[in-house]
Amino acid sequence: MSDVIFYVALIWMTTLLVTAAVTVIRAGDAMTRILALDVLTLVLTALLVLYSTTTETSYYLDAALLLALLSFLSSIAAARYYSVGRIF
């Protein structure tokens, strides 16, 4: 039963990853690209957590945490640059 759930989650996350990547490439507005890139990194973080639970190693959780932190900071910086024109 857990294998079925894992494969369904893996297929769903891969579909979301491809959809977010296509949105980043084809979006016309800069803010839409920023949001799609944030979703892309969120899905990558979820895939790392999913892979970490299946392999039972904690190294991927560290990478997921670092990716989530960098994604948050870059989204804040990009949104501020887009709205104000400068980061600081």
Secondary structure as UniProt FT lines:
FT   HELIX           2..26
FT   HELIX           30..55
FT   HELIX           59..84
//
